[in-house]
Amino acid sequence: MIRITLTLILLVSLIACKNEVKHEEQTVETVTEIETLNYKESTDAFAVSIEEAHNKATFRAQDAVSFNIAIQFGGNERLNGKMILKTDSSKGVIELNDGNKIYVDKDQVFVSPGLAENKGVRFDAYTWSYFFLLPHKLGDEGTHWSQAQEMEWNNTIYDTKKLSFKEGSGDTPDDWYVVYKDKNSNQLTAASYIVTFGKSKDKAEADPHAISYSDYVVVDEVPFAKDWKFWGWNEKDGFGKDQIGAAQLTNFEFLDTDRTTFNVPADYVEIK
């Protein structure tokens, strides 16, 4: 009787362990499926060619990237500090040289008390990081490509295509870009854009701008543009002659992050 009881206990234990292993396997498969659903590969050939030229696969295999950035418009400093961004763009922190910080967690933005009354801080939280990540975000959920054509700038012909967004995509789904790529390298050369943050689409389309990317440096097989310039732009004539702004990016570095990297201090304010 004792032997039978021990045998039964052993059988029950083995079955329980086996079921637990199956449950763990199913959990892993479910997590993998969710991660896959959250990320969409580019299907547009124009977008794919740019992503491959910027080695998107290697970039996305890294946890995060950091760099220093200084932005000026109209001769005045707009932003100066260090950015740390997850390569999947899910989280980020901007450490400004004046001691203030901006934290981004998907659609949430938190700022140090000194920035709580800054009406443009949510714009800063997303716009500059999007310009940086643009060559790696061309296949994001909600992107739509149309109007492929050749356009001239600085006596050079570029392949271009219009990027727009489906309703509900991010803070400003009415924004659009006309993306320029180099015919030889397929690298991102420029992108015209409208800014609908805080204004109507009609008003934004009356004053489009453009950003150009140059002076590329390669870090761990991934090219990054050190020099950004901002210009006026219109659909008929393309780039204006006068530069309206600039940005300098330095000290690119891939790094691993942990919970403390994006841990928002208790006294920080959420910007809706």
N, C-alpha and C positions, 0 to 999 in steps of 0.2 A: 504493500500500500504506500509506503514511504517512497519507494522507487517510482511508482506511478505518479505520485504528487510532484516529485522533483522533475520528472520528465515533462509533465504538463506545464510547470512553471518555466522550464527552459524553452518549451515551444512557444508559449505566450510571449516571452522576452524576445525571442528571435523574430516573431511576427511583428511585434511593436517596433523593434529596431528597423526592420525592413520597411515598414510603413513610414517611419520617421525619415529614412533615407529618401524614399519616394517623394515625400512632402517637401524635403529640402531641394530635390532636383526640380520639382514643379515650381517652387518659389524662385529659383535661379532663372528658369526659363521665362517666368512671368516678368521679372525685372528686366531681362534682356529685351523682351518684346516691347515693354513700355519705353525703354531707352530708344529703341529703333523707331517707334512711332513718333517720338518727340523730335526726330531729326530726319530731314528730307534731303536726299541727294539731288543735285541739279540734274535736270533733264534737258535743258536748253543748251544747244551746242555752243553758242556764244558764251554763255556763263561758264560752261565746263572748261572751255579753252583758257579762260582767265584763271579759274581756280587751279587748274593744273600748272599754269605758269607760275602761280604763287605757292605751289606745293601745299595745297590745302590739307592733304592727307597727313603730311608730317606735322603741319601746324596743329591740326585737331588732335593729334596723338599726344601733344603736350598738355599739361594741366593748365598753365597760365603763362601770360607774358607781361612783362613790365617795361616801361620806358619813360623818359622825361619828355615833357611837351610844353612849349611856350607858344602862345597864340596872340597875334596882334591884329587889330582892325583900326583903320584910320589913324595910325600912329600911336594908338593906345593899347596897353596890355589887356587882353581879354581873359586869359587864363595862363597860369604858370605853376607847374607842379609835376607830380609823378602819378602815372596810372598803372594799376595792376588789374588785368582783365582775365577772366576765365576764357579759354579759347573757344568754348561753346557759347560765349556771351551771356551766360546765366547770371554772373555776379561780377562786380567790379568795385574798385575804390579809387577815388581821386584824392591824393594827398597834396593840397595846395601849399605853396611856399610860405603863405601867411599863417599856416597852422590849422586852417580849417580843412575839413574833410567831407567828401560826398560818398555815400555808400549806395550801391545799386544791387538789388536782389530781385531779378526778373522785372516785374512791373512796380516794384516799391523803391522809393528813393528816401534816404535818411541823410540829414545834414547836421553838422555841428551848430550849436545855437547862434553862432555868428553869421550863419547863412540863412537863418530861418525866414527872414524878410526879403530875401533875394528872389524876385519874381522869375528870373531867368535860370534858376539853378537846375530845374528839371530838364530844361533844354540842354544845359551844359552836361548833365549827367548822361544823356543818351547820344547827343549829336556827334561829339568829337570821337567817342569810342566807335560809333557806327562808321564814320569816315575811315577810321583806322582798320576796322574789321571788314570793310566792304568787299574786298576780293574773296573773302571766305564766307560771305553771307548771301551770295547770289542765288542760292537754292533754298533759302529759308521758306518755311511754311507761309503761304499768303503772297509770295512773289509772282509777278506776271510780266512776261516779256513780249514786246511788240515793236513795230516800226524800225526794222533793221535798215540802215543806210550808211553811205560813206559821207563823212564830213571833214572839212579842211580846217586845220589850225596851224599857224606858224609855217605855212607852205608845205605842210605834210598832210596826207590823206589818212584818216583813221576809220576803222570799222566802228560803228556805233549801234546801240540798240536801247530802246526805252524800257525802263524798269518801273513798274507801278505795283500797287499793293491791293489785296482784297480787303473789303470792308471788315473792320474789327482787328486789323493787324497793327498792333502797337498804339502809341499815343497819337500818331498823325498818319493815318492810312491814306489820306489824300495827297501826301507827298509823292513826287515822282523824280526819277533820275534819268538822264541820258548818259549812258556809260560809254566812254571812249577806250578802245584798246589798240595797242601797237600792232601793226600788221605782221611784224617780224617776230617779236618776242611774245606776243599775246599778253603782255603785262598791262595792268590797269594804268592808263595815262592820265585820264581825267574823268570827271562826272559833273554834268550840270544838274541843278536841283532846284526845287522850290521848298520853302519853309512855311508850312501852314500852322505852326505852333503859335497860338494866340491871334490868328487872323483867318479870314475866309480863303478858300481856294482861289477865287477870282482875284483877290488882292495879292495873293502869293504869286500867281502866274503872271501878274503884271510886273514883277520884279525878280526874275530868276537869277541865280548865280551859278558859279562853277568852281570846282576845286581841281587843281592839277597836282599830279604826283611826280616827283623826280628825285634824282640822287639816291638811287636804290642801293642798299647795302644788304648782303646776305648773311644771316645768322642761323647757324645749324640748318643750312639748306633752304631756308625760307627768306625771300626778299622782302625788305621793308623800305618804304620811301622816307627819307630823312627830311625832305623839303616839300612842304605843301604851299601852294599859292591860291588865293581866292580872287575871282574875277566877276565882272558883270557878264551876262550871257543872254542871248535871245535865240529863238528857233530859226529866224531868218538869217541872221549874220553870224551866229555862233558866239565865240569869245569876244568880249570887248577889249579895247586896247589898254585900259587902265587897270592895274592891279589894286584890289581893295583891301587885301589882308594877306597874312602869311602865318605859317607855323613851322617850327623847327623841332624835330624829334631826335633824341639821342639815347644812348645807353640801353639798347634793346637787349632783353634777357628773358629766356624761358626759365620758369621756376615752378616748384611744387608748393602748393598752399595747404593750409589746414583750417580748422574752424576759427582760429584766432585771427586769420588774415581778414576775414569779412565779418567779424563780430562787432555789431553796432553798439557803441556805448549807450548806457541807460539814459543819459540826458540829451541824446540826439533827437531831432524832430523829423517826423515823417512828412514829406511834401506830396500832397495828393495830386 
